[in-house]
């Protein structure tokens, strides 16, 4: 099955017209969720960067800027969340949940407060802002927290759906969002449900040699790898896992049972991220050879999206190398 994104000539960094930032999808999601009068939005002096300004203009009485005070922001939201409101808090992921993790843990998650945490500018695609603003640890921080759901949208359309879905469930939710414009891979009709994973690419043959699995915009590189692997007679399935917590164990295990080999793909540290979540599942249910594409024990640095993906070996060519390696392990 050739996904629509692969019929386009663009790459992740080409500037093709079918490119949107996840934060834009999030901003549209806030407007949609805002039709519920209980939805409120709070930011820590980053109204426009987090695309909250659209909400603030339409619903000024339900928008609050607490200034550069991320810990206070989480505390305010926790109180609102146990009082019938649905607060969305917004900052860069290095600051929320990075700086205010303890307040999120104790005031939001421990109290099961109905707070939605949007971690903006996550991963490497913050680009020139460098290591201090490139959160590569946020999934690990949040998926280890009790009561917390963790969502990692693939593109702008999925970010919009994830935002609306987060508003519709009771309890704390973390949504991870990138800054740079990336390819729109899904469509308006693509399904999204918290707790579900979705195949993006299924080979035409019955044989499946490897599962490429991950979340976020970097999956576009996995799709390109799957296309090029077909030319080498290596048949892969690409699975999008936008819901890290809860995880769609049934869908994942069914494909892994067919393939017997896995490559995880993420724009995050390989320690505690999506690959870790998958390997924890497989170690209990079906241990198979696995390789990890992600950042291996390093901080980020300044650079363009392409330069950083190349530096940290997140490109389709790197995924192909990892795939060949894991298949060799499977057959040995």
VENHUFEN-V893832 format. One record per residue. RES is the residue in three letters. SS is DSSP state (h for helix, s for strand, l for the rest). NEAR is the number of other C-alpha atoms within 12 Angstrom. Layout:
BEGIN
res=RES ss=SS near=NEAR
res=RES ss=SS near=NEAR
END
This chain:
BEGIN
res=UNK ss=l near=22
res=UNK ss=l near=23
res=UNK ss=l near=25
res=UNK ss=h near=22
res=UNK ss=h near=31
res=UNK ss=h near=27
res=UNK ss=h near=16
res=UNK ss=l near=22
res=UNK ss=l near=16
res=UNK ss=l near=22
res=UNK ss=l near=32
res=UNK ss=l near=41
res=UNK ss=l near=30
res=UNK ss=l near=18
res=UNK ss=l near=20
res=UNK ss=l near=17
res=UNK ss=l near=17
res=UNK ss=l near=26
res=UNK ss=s near=29
res=UNK ss=s near=33
res=UNK ss=s near=39
res=UNK ss=h near=44
res=UNK ss=h near=45
res=UNK ss=h near=37
res=UNK ss=h near=38
res=UNK ss=h near=48
res=UNK ss=h near=41
res=UNK ss=h near=31
res=UNK ss=h near=36
res=UNK ss=h near=47
res=UNK ss=h near=33
res=UNK ss=h near=26
res=UNK ss=h near=31
res=UNK ss=l near=34
res=UNK ss=l near=20
res=UNK ss=l near=20
res=UNK ss=l near=22
res=UNK ss=l near=25
res=UNK ss=s near=39
res=UNK ss=s near=38
res=UNK ss=s near=50
res=UNK ss=s near=47
res=UNK ss=s near=43
res=UNK ss=l near=37
res=UNK ss=l near=25
res=UNK ss=l near=31
res=UNK ss=l near=29
res=UNK ss=l near=23
res=UNK ss=l near=28
res=UNK ss=l near=41
res=UNK ss=l near=37
res=UNK ss=l near=40
res=UNK ss=h near=30
res=UNK ss=h near=27
res=UNK ss=h near=33
res=UNK ss=h near=27
res=UNK ss=h near=20
res=UNK ss=h near=21
res=UNK ss=l near=25
res=UNK ss=h near=19
res=UNK ss=h near=17
res=UNK ss=h near=30
res=UNK ss=s near=33
res=UNK ss=s near=30
res=UNK ss=s near=31
res=UNK ss=l near=24
res=UNK ss=l near=17
res=UNK ss=l near=22
res=UNK ss=l near=24
res=UNK ss=h near=35
res=UNK ss=h near=31
res=UNK ss=h near=28
res=UNK ss=h near=39
res=UNK ss=h near=45
res=UNK ss=h near=30
res=UNK ss=h near=34
res=UNK ss=h near=43
res=UNK ss=h near=36
res=UNK ss=h near=26
res=UNK ss=h near=31
res=UNK ss=h near=35
res=UNK ss=l near=25
res=UNK ss=l near=18
res=UNK ss=l near=20
res=UNK ss=l near=29
res=UNK ss=s near=42
res=UNK ss=s near=46
res=UNK ss=s near=52
res=UNK ss=s near=54
res=UNK ss=s near=52
res=UNK ss=s near=49
res=UNK ss=s near=43
res=UNK ss=l near=41
res=UNK ss=l near=35
res=UNK ss=l near=38
res=UNK ss=l near=46
res=UNK ss=l near=43
res=UNK ss=l near=33
res=UNK ss=l near=28
res=UNK ss=l near=33
res=UNK ss=h near=34
res=UNK ss=h near=23
res=UNK ss=h near=30
res=UNK ss=h near=44
res=UNK ss=h near=34
res=UNK ss=h near=23
res=UNK ss=h near=29
res=UNK ss=h near=43
res=UNK ss=h near=36
res=UNK ss=l near=22
res=UNK ss=l near=25
res=UNK ss=l near=29
res=UNK ss=l near=36
res=UNK ss=l near=41
res=UNK ss=l near=50
res=UNK ss=s near=51
res=UNK ss=s near=54
res=UNK ss=s near=56
res=UNK ss=s near=52
res=UNK ss=s near=50
res=UNK ss=l near=43
res=UNK ss=s near=47
res=UNK ss=l near=47
res=UNK ss=h near=49
res=UNK ss=h near=41
res=UNK ss=h near=37
res=UNK ss=h near=29
res=UNK ss=h near=22
res=UNK ss=h near=25
res=UNK ss=l near=24
res=UNK ss=h near=24
res=UNK ss=h near=25
res=UNK ss=h near=33
res=UNK ss=l near=39
res=UNK ss=s near=43
res=UNK ss=l near=46
res=UNK ss=l near=41
res=UNK ss=h near=44
res=UNK ss=h near=48
res=UNK ss=h near=29
res=UNK ss=h near=34
res=UNK ss=h near=41
res=UNK ss=h near=33
res=UNK ss=l near=25
res=UNK ss=l near=28
res=UNK ss=l near=22
res=UNK ss=l near=27
res=UNK ss=l near=37
res=UNK ss=s near=38
res=UNK ss=s near=45
res=UNK ss=s near=48
res=UNK ss=s near=55
res=UNK ss=l near=50
res=UNK ss=l near=50
res=UNK ss=l near=44
res=UNK ss=h near=38
res=UNK ss=h near=37
res=UNK ss=h near=48
res=UNK ss=h near=48
res=UNK ss=h near=41
res=UNK ss=h near=40
res=UNK ss=h near=47
res=UNK ss=h near=48
res=UNK ss=h near=34
res=UNK ss=h near=33
res=UNK ss=h near=43
res=UNK ss=h near=40
res=UNK ss=l near=29
res=UNK ss=l near=23
res=UNK ss=l near=24
res=UNK ss=l near=32
res=UNK ss=l near=43
res=UNK ss=s near=48
res=UNK ss=s near=53
res=UNK ss=s near=54
res=UNK ss=s near=56
res=UNK ss=l near=58
res=UNK ss=l near=47
res=UNK ss=l near=41
res=UNK ss=l near=34
res=UNK ss=s near=32
res=UNK ss=s near=41
res=UNK ss=s near=38
res=UNK ss=l near=39
res=UNK ss=l near=40
res=UNK ss=l near=35
res=UNK ss=l near=22
res=UNK ss=l near=16
res=UNK ss=l near=10
res=UNK ss=l near=22
res=UNK ss=l near=21
res=UNK ss=l near=32
res=UNK ss=l near=28
res=UNK ss=l near=34
res=UNK ss=l near=28
res=UNK ss=l near=26
res=UNK ss=l near=35
res=UNK ss=s near=34
res=UNK ss=s near=34
res=UNK ss=s near=37
res=UNK ss=s near=37
res=UNK ss=l near=29
res=UNK ss=l near=29
res=UNK ss=l near=17
res=UNK ss=l near=15
res=UNK ss=l near=15
res=UNK ss=l near=20
res=UNK ss=l near=30
res=UNK ss=l near=38
res=UNK ss=s near=47
res=UNK ss=s near=52
res=UNK ss=s near=57
res=UNK ss=s near=52
res=UNK ss=s near=50
res=UNK ss=l near=48
res=UNK ss=l near=49
res=UNK ss=l near=51
res=UNK ss=l near=50
res=UNK ss=h near=48
res=UNK ss=h near=44
res=UNK ss=h near=43
res=UNK ss=h near=49
res=UNK ss=h near=47
res=UNK ss=h near=38
res=UNK ss=h near=39
res=UNK ss=h near=44
res=UNK ss=h near=35
res=UNK ss=h near=24
res=UNK ss=h near=33
res=UNK ss=h near=27
res=UNK ss=h near=14
res=UNK ss=l near=15
res=UNK ss=l near=18
res=UNK ss=l near=31
res=UNK ss=l near=34
res=UNK ss=s near=47
res=UNK ss=s near=48
res=UNK ss=s near=46
res=UNK ss=s near=39
res=UNK ss=s near=46
res=UNK ss=l near=43
res=UNK ss=l near=45
res=UNK ss=s near=43
res=UNK ss=s near=43
res=UNK ss=s near=34
res=UNK ss=l near=31
res=UNK ss=l near=31
res=UNK ss=l near=26
res=UNK ss=h near=28
res=UNK ss=h near=20
res=UNK ss=h near=24
res=UNK ss=h near=39
res=UNK ss=h near=29
res=UNK ss=h near=21
res=UNK ss=h near=35
res=UNK ss=h near=35
res=UNK ss=h near=24
res=UNK ss=h near=22
res=UNK ss=h near=35
res=UNK ss=l near=32
res=UNK ss=s near=41
res=UNK ss=s near=45
res=UNK ss=s near=47
res=UNK ss=s near=49
res=UNK ss=s near=49
res=UNK ss=s near=51
res=UNK ss=s near=50
res=UNK ss=s near=45
res=UNK ss=s near=34
res=UNK ss=l near=32
res=UNK ss=l near=28
res=UNK ss=l near=29
res=UNK ss=l near=40
res=UNK ss=h near=47
res=UNK ss=h near=36
res=UNK ss=h near=31
res=UNK ss=h near=35
res=UNK ss=h near=47
res=UNK ss=h near=32
res=UNK ss=h near=20
res=UNK ss=h near=23
res=UNK ss=h near=26
res=UNK ss=h near=16
res=UNK ss=h near=13
res=UNK ss=h near=17
res=UNK ss=l near=25
res=UNK ss=l near=20
res=UNK ss=l near=30
res=UNK ss=s near=32
res=UNK ss=s near=35
res=UNK ss=s near=34
res=UNK ss=s near=41
res=UNK ss=s near=43
res=UNK ss=s near=44
res=UNK ss=s near=34
res=UNK ss=l near=23
res=UNK ss=l near=14
res=UNK ss=l near=19
res=UNK ss=l near=23
res=UNK ss=l near=36
res=UNK ss=l near=27
res=UNK ss=l near=22
res=UNK ss=l near=21
res=UNK ss=l near=22
res=UNK ss=h near=37
res=UNK ss=h near=28
res=UNK ss=h near=21
res=UNK ss=h near=31
res=UNK ss=h near=36
res=UNK ss=h near=25
res=UNK ss=h near=22
res=UNK ss=l near=33
res=UNK ss=l near=29
res=UNK ss=l near=43
res=UNK ss=l near=34
res=UNK ss=h near=32
res=UNK ss=h near=23
res=UNK ss=h near=31
res=UNK ss=h near=44
res=UNK ss=h near=38
res=UNK ss=h near=25
res=UNK ss=h near=33
res=UNK ss=h near=43
res=UNK ss=h near=32
res=UNK ss=h near=23
res=UNK ss=h near=30
res=UNK ss=h near=30
res=UNK ss=h near=20
res=UNK ss=h near=19
res=UNK ss=h near=20
res=UNK ss=h near=15
res=UNK ss=l near=8
END
